[in-house]
Amino acid sequence: MPRSKPPYVEAFRDRHGKVRLYFRKDKGPRVALPGPIGSEAFLSAYQEALAGRTVKAPPKRAVAAPGSIEALIQSYKKSAEYIGLRDTTKDGYRRRLEIIRVEHGHRMVAGLTHGRIVKAFLDPLADKPGAALDTLKKLRILIRRAIVLGWLSSDPSVAIRRPKIGEIRSWTDEEIAQFEAHWPAGSKQRLAFALQLFTGQRRSDVHRMTWADVKGDRIRVVQQKTGAKIDIPLHTDLRVILAQAARQHATILNTEYGKPFTVDGYSGFMRDAITAAGLPLDAQPHGLRKAAGRRLAEAGCSPHEIMAVLGHSTLAEAERYTREADRAGLSTGAITKLEGWKKNKPTQTAS
């Protein structure tokens, strides 16, 4: 049973052992609430009930027609492939699959053709290339499942080109200096900035970092997206910033109420800090991870060294983060190495 409940919340265990939550004020009607207590769904429904607005239960979903896209989605969600996904990955899949189900669940899988996929699924998202790309990716996963089930004999999406989306760019050194000039050491904004720039980790990992992760002059991270375990030496500048930070909570970064950030809350916090520093909209928080990779490349680090810091598993991934490295500086170093190799090479003499 939940250890603490907000006012007017009742909790019971049903015959299956599942906790059921209800809102009931005085002798008013009992309103079912989604669990667990403290989740976003619970808090939203609780506030509605507290304001006297009864949330209607969603209508029961009709049984999916055999051979329909909705039936295919249901089948895929029962597959080992989907069940084996990480929870964070599964959340992203679930959201996109639900959109596909709502908008296209009535369509028959056997009727999927190249033209129908483009016209019905992708053309309506022409102004949203990111959503179009994600829809195509999930649709191809469903198509593979349909082929396994024998609902399709071939992939009708095979000739469809992936929608092009803009890539988040690296911060420039001038932008990094501008942010540092606006947010001094000791501010929470500078602390978050330094953790991202000098560890090169994603926002989903930075907002979860705890003081227990800091061991001497190193910081340990288990990446949420990949599960990779990273052990990174603390950059001198980051050590200085951490030394000035208050250690009042388990997590290094916290809201003004002393609670750990959610990933979306952290993104909004950084977006506000970036705007306040006068930086452009395309200077995004993830661009600090790109800047970390770029700086490592410009410092002469090998791809494997960069992979060890950023947590990539393939060279192709590391290359994406070093694409904006200082090509002029790298080319100068390359020619210098070539000239040194030529000088040290013994002169070939005639026999």
C-alpha positions as CSV (number, residue, x, y, z in Angstrom):
1,M,0.0,0.0,0.0
2,P,1.2,3.6,-0.6
3,R,3.0,5.0,2.4
4,S,1.4,8.4,2.2
5,K,-1.7,9.7,0.5
6,P,-2.9,13.2,-0.4
7,P,-6.1,14.4,1.2
8,Y,-9.3,12.7,0.1
9,V,-7.4,9.8,-1.5
10,E,-8.4,6.2,-0.6
11,A,-6.4,3.2,-1.5
12,F,-7.5,-0.5,-1.6
13,R,-6.1,-3.8,-2.8
14,D,-8.3,-5.7,-5.1
15,R,-8.5,-9.5,-5.1
16,H,-5.5,-9.6,-7.5
17,G,-3.4,-7.7,-5.1
18,K,-3.4,-4.5,-7.2
19,V,-3.7,-1.2,-5.5
20,R,-6.8,0.8,-6.5
21,L,-6.8,4.5,-5.9
22,Y,-9.9,6.7,-5.5
23,F,-10.8,10.3,-4.7
24,R,-13.7,11.0,-2.4
25,K,-14.4,14.3,-0.7
26,D,-16.8,14.1,2.2
27,K,-19.8,12.1,1.0
28,G,-19.3,12.9,-2.6
29,P,-18.9,10.4,-5.5
30,R,-15.9,8.1,-5.5
31,V,-13.7,8.8,-8.5
32,A,-11.0,6.3,-9.7
33,L,-7.5,7.7,-10.0
34,P,-4.6,6.3,-12.1
35,G,-1.6,5.1,-10.1
36,P,1.0,5.2,-8.8
37,I,0.7,8.1,-6.3
38,G,3.0,10.9,-7.5
39,S,3.0,10.0,-11.2
40,E,2.1,12.7,-13.7
41,A,-1.2,10.9,-14.6
42,F,-2.2,10.7,-10.9
43,L,-1.4,14.3,-10.2
44,S,-3.3,15.5,-13.2
45,A,-6.4,13.4,-12.4
46,Y,-6.2,14.4,-8.7
47,Q,-6.1,18.1,-9.5
48,E,-9.2,17.6,-11.7
49,A,-11.1,15.8,-9.0
50,L,-10.0,18.3,-6.4
51,A,-11.5,21.1,-8.6
52,G,-14.7,19.2,-8.9
53,R,-14.2,18.2,-12.5
54,T,-15.0,14.5,-12.8
55,V,-12.8,12.8,-15.4
56,K,-14.8,10.5,-17.6
57,A,-13.5,7.0,-18.0
58,P,-12.3,6.4,-21.6
59,P,-14.7,4.3,-23.6
60,K,-13.9,0.7,-24.0
61,R,-11.9,0.0,-27.1
62,A,-13.5,-2.1,-29.7
63,V,-11.9,-5.4,-30.7
64,A,-9.4,-4.9,-33.4
65,A,-10.4,-6.2,-36.8
66,P,-8.3,-9.2,-37.9
67,G,-5.6,-8.2,-40.3
68,S,-5.9,-4.5,-39.4
69,I,-3.0,-2.2,-38.4
70,E,-4.4,-2.1,-34.8
71,A,-4.3,-5.9,-34.6
72,L,-0.7,-5.8,-35.9
73,I,0.3,-3.3,-33.2
74,Q,-1.3,-5.5,-30.5
75,S,0.6,-8.5,-31.9
76,Y,3.9,-6.6,-32.0
77,K,3.5,-5.5,-28.3
78,K,3.3,-9.1,-27.3
79,S,6.5,-10.0,-29.2
80,A,9.8,-10.7,-27.6
81,E,11.3,-7.9,-29.6
82,Y,9.1,-5.3,-28.0
83,I,9.1,-6.8,-24.5
84,G,12.9,-6.8,-24.5
85,L,13.2,-3.1,-25.2
86,R,14.5,-0.8,-22.4
87,D,11.8,1.0,-20.5
88,T,12.9,4.4,-21.9
89,T,13.0,3.1,-25.5
90,K,9.6,1.4,-24.9
91,D,8.0,4.7,-23.9
92,G,9.0,6.3,-27.2
93,Y,7.8,3.3,-29.2
94,R,4.5,3.3,-27.2
95,R,3.7,7.0,-28.0
96,R,4.4,6.7,-31.7
97,L,2.5,3.3,-32.0
98,E,-0.5,4.9,-30.3
99,I,-0.6,7.7,-32.7
100,I,-0.4,5.2,-35.6
101,R,-3.2,3.2,-34.0
102,V,-5.5,6.1,-33.5
103,E,-5.0,7.6,-37.0
104,H,-4.5,4.4,-39.1
105,G,-5.6,1.4,-36.9
106,H,-8.6,0.8,-39.1
107,R,-6.6,0.3,-42.2
108,M,-5.8,-3.3,-43.4
109,V,-2.2,-4.4,-43.4
110,A,-2.7,-6.2,-46.7
111,G,-3.6,-2.9,-48.4
112,L,-0.3,-1.2,-47.5
113,T,1.5,-0.1,-50.7
114,H,4.3,2.3,-51.4
115,G,1.9,5.0,-52.5
116,R,-0.6,4.5,-49.7
117,I,2.2,4.8,-47.0
118,V,3.5,8.0,-48.6
119,K,0.0,9.6,-49.1
120,A,-1.7,8.5,-45.8
121,F,1.2,8.3,-43.3
122,L,4.0,10.6,-44.5
123,D,2.5,13.4,-46.6
124,P,0.4,14.8,-43.6
125,L,3.7,15.1,-41.7
126,A,5.5,17.0,-44.5
127,D,6.1,20.0,-42.2
128,K,7.2,17.7,-39.3
129,P,10.2,15.8,-40.7
130,G,11.1,14.4,-37.3
131,A,7.7,12.9,-36.7
132,A,7.6,11.7,-40.3
133,L,10.9,9.9,-39.9
134,D,9.8,8.3,-36.6
135,T,6.5,7.2,-38.1
136,L,8.4,5.5,-41.0
137,K,10.8,3.8,-38.6
138,K,7.9,2.4,-36.5
139,L,5.9,1.4,-39.6
140,R,8.8,-0.6,-40.9
141,I,9.1,-2.4,-37.6
142,L,5.4,-3.3,-37.9
143,I,5.8,-4.4,-41.5
144,R,8.6,-6.8,-40.4
145,R,6.2,-8.2,-37.8
146,A,3.5,-8.6,-40.5
147,I,5.9,-10.5,-42.7
148,V,6.7,-12.9,-39.8
149,L,3.0,-13.4,-39.3
150,G,2.4,-14.0,-43.0
151,W,0.2,-11.0,-43.4
152,L,2.6,-9.5,-46.0
153,S,5.0,-11.2,-48.4
154,S,7.3,-8.2,-49.0
155,D,8.1,-4.8,-47.5
156,P,6.1,-2.1,-49.4
157,S,8.2,0.7,-47.7
158,V,11.5,-0.5,-49.1
159,A,11.9,2.2,-51.7
160,I,10.6,5.1,-49.6
161,R,13.4,7.6,-48.8
162,R,13.9,8.6,-45.2
163,P,12.7,12.2,-44.5
164,K,15.6,14.6,-43.9
165,I,15.7,16.3,-40.6
166,G,18.0,19.0,-39.3
167,E,20.8,17.8,-37.1
168,I,21.5,19.5,-33.7
169,R,24.8,21.4,-34.1
170,S,27.7,21.8,-31.8
171,W,28.1,24.9,-29.7
172,T,30.9,27.2,-30.9
173,D,33.7,28.2,-28.6
174,E,32.3,31.8,-28.7
175,E,28.9,30.6,-27.6
176,I,30.5,28.6,-24.8
177,A,32.4,31.7,-23.6
178,Q,29.2,33.8,-23.8
179,F,27.3,31.4,-21.6
180,E,30.1,31.3,-19.1
181,A,30.3,35.1,-19.0
182,H,26.6,35.4,-18.3
183,W,26.3,32.6,-15.7
184,P,29.1,32.7,-13.1
185,A,30.6,29.8,-11.2
186,G,28.3,29.0,-8.2
187,S,25.1,29.4,-10.2
188,K,23.0,26.3,-10.8
189,Q,22.9,27.1,-14.5
190,R,26.7,27.1,-14.7
191,L,26.8,23.8,-12.8
192,A,24.4,22.1,-15.3
193,F,26.3,23.6,-18.2
194,A,29.7,22.3,-16.9
195,L,28.3,18.8,-16.2
196,Q,27.1,18.5,-19.8
197,L,30.1,20.1,-21.5
198,F,32.9,18.4,-19.5
199,T,31.3,14.9,-19.3
200,G,29.8,14.9,-22.7
201,Q,26.7,13.1,-21.5
202,R,23.1,13.3,-22.6
203,R,20.5,15.4,-20.7
204,S,18.8,12.2,-19.6
205,D,22.0,11.2,-17.7
206,V,23.1,14.7,-16.5
207,H,19.8,15.4,-14.6
208,R,20.2,12.1,-12.7
209,M,23.8,12.5,-11.6
210,T,24.3,12.1,-7.9
211,W,27.1,13.1,-5.5
212,A,27.6,9.4,-4.9
213,D,28.6,9.2,-8.6
214,V,31.6,11.4,-7.9
215,K,34.5,9.3,-6.6
216,G,37.6,11.3,-6.0
217,D,38.6,12.9,-9.3
218,R,36.3,10.8,-11.4
219,I,32.5,10.6,-12.1
220,R,30.7,7.4,-13.0
221,V,27.6,7.3,-15.2
222,V,25.3,4.4,-16.3
223,Q,23.8,5.8,-19.5
224,Q,20.0,5.5,-19.5
225,K,19.7,5.2,-23.2
226,T,22.2,2.4,-23.8
227,G,23.1,1.0,-20.3
228,A,26.8,1.7,-21.0
229,K,28.9,2.2,-17.9
230,I,31.2,5.3,-18.2
231,D,34.0,6.3,-15.9
232,I,35.3,9.8,-16.7
233,P,38.1,11.8,-15.1
234,L,36.8,15.2,-13.8
235,H,38.0,18.1,-16.0
236,T,39.8,20.7,-13.9
237,D,37.2,23.3,-14.7
238,L,34.4,20.9,-13.7
239,R,36.2,20.2,-10.4
240,V,36.2,23.9,-9.6
241,I,32.5,24.2,-10.3
242,L,31.6,21.1,-8.3
243,A,33.7,22.4,-5.3
244,Q,31.5,25.5,-5.2
245,A,28.2,23.6,-5.4
246,A,26.1,23.0,-2.3
247,R,25.7,19.3,-1.4
248,Q,22.2,19.5,0.2
249,H,20.6,16.7,-1.8
250,A,21.5,13.3,-3.2
251,T,21.2,14.5,-6.8
252,I,23.7,17.2,-8.0
253,L,21.0,19.2,-9.8
254,N,17.7,20.0,-8.2
255,T,14.7,22.3,-8.7
256,E,14.1,25.3,-6.6
257,Y,11.9,23.1,-4.4
258,G,14.8,20.7,-3.7
259,K,13.4,18.0,-5.9
260,P,15.4,16.2,-8.7
261,F,14.6,17.4,-12.2
262,T,12.6,15.3,-14.7
263,V,14.3,15.1,-18.1
264,D,11.7,17.6,-19.5
265,G,12.0,19.9,-16.6
266,Y,15.8,19.9,-17.0
267,S,15.5,20.7,-20.7
268,G,13.2,23.6,-19.9
269,F,15.6,24.9,-17.2
270,M,18.5,24.8,-19.6
271,R,16.5,26.4,-22.4
272,D,15.7,29.3,-20.1
273,A,19.3,29.6,-19.1
274,I,20.5,29.6,-22.8
275,T,17.9,32.2,-23.7
276,A,18.9,34.4,-20.8
277,A,22.5,34.3,-22.0
278,G,21.5,35.7,-25.3
279,L,22.3,32.6,-27.4
280,P,20.3,31.7,-30.5
281,L,17.5,29.1,-30.5
282,D,19.6,26.5,-32.4
283,A,22.1,26.4,-29.5
284,Q,20.4,23.5,-27.8
285,P,21.3,21.6,-24.6
286,H,22.3,18.5,-26.7
287,G,24.7,20.7,-28.6
288,L,26.9,20.7,-25.5
289,R,27.4,17.0,-26.0
290,K,28.3,17.7,-29.6
291,A,30.7,20.4,-28.4
292,A,32.4,17.9,-26.1
293,G,33.0,15.5,-29.0
294,R,34.2,18.3,-31.2
295,R,36.7,19.5,-28.6
296,L,38.0,16.0,-28.0
297,A,38.6,15.6,-31.7
298,E,40.3,19.0,-32.0
299,A,42.5,18.1,-29.0
300,G,43.8,15.1,-31.1
301,C,41.9,12.3,-29.3
302,S,41.4,9.1,-31.2
303,P,37.9,7.9,-32.1
304,H,38.2,5.2,-29.5
305,E,39.1,7.8,-26.8
306,I,36.1,9.8,-27.8
307,M,33.9,6.7,-27.7
308,A,35.2,6.0,-24.2
309,V,34.0,9.4,-23.0
310,L,30.7,9.8,-24.9
311,G,29.8,6.1,-24.4
312,H,29.3,5.2,-28.1
313,S,29.5,1.6,-29.2
314,T,30.5,2.2,-32.9
315,L,32.9,4.4,-34.7
316,A,30.1,5.7,-36.9
317,E,28.4,7.1,-33.8
318,A,31.5,8.8,-32.7
319,E,32.1,10.3,-36.1
320,R,28.7,12.1,-36.0
321,Y,29.8,14.0,-32.9
322,T,33.2,15.0,-34.4
323,R,31.9,16.1,-37.8
324,E,32.2,19.8,-36.8
325,A,35.7,19.5,-35.5
326,D,38.2,22.2,-36.6
327,R,39.2,20.7,-40.0
328,A,41.8,23.4,-40.5
329,G,43.6,22.4,-37.3
330,L,43.3,18.7,-38.0
331,S,44.6,19.1,-41.5
332,T,47.6,21.1,-40.3
333,G,48.4,18.3,-37.8
334,A,48.0,15.7,-40.5
335,I,50.4,17.4,-42.9
336,T,52.9,18.0,-40.0
337,K,52.8,14.3,-39.3
338,L,53.3,13.5,-43.0
339,E,56.3,15.8,-43.2
340,G,57.9,14.3,-40.1
341,W,57.3,10.8,-41.5
342,K,59.0,11.8,-44.8
343,K,62.0,13.3,-43.0
344,N,62.6,10.2,-40.8
345,K,62.2,7.8,-43.8
346,P,65.7,6.6,-44.9
347,T,66.8,7.8,-48.3
348,Q,66.7,5.1,-51.0
349,T,70.1,4.6,-52.6
350,A,70.9,3.1,-56.0
351,S,72.3,-0.3,-56.0
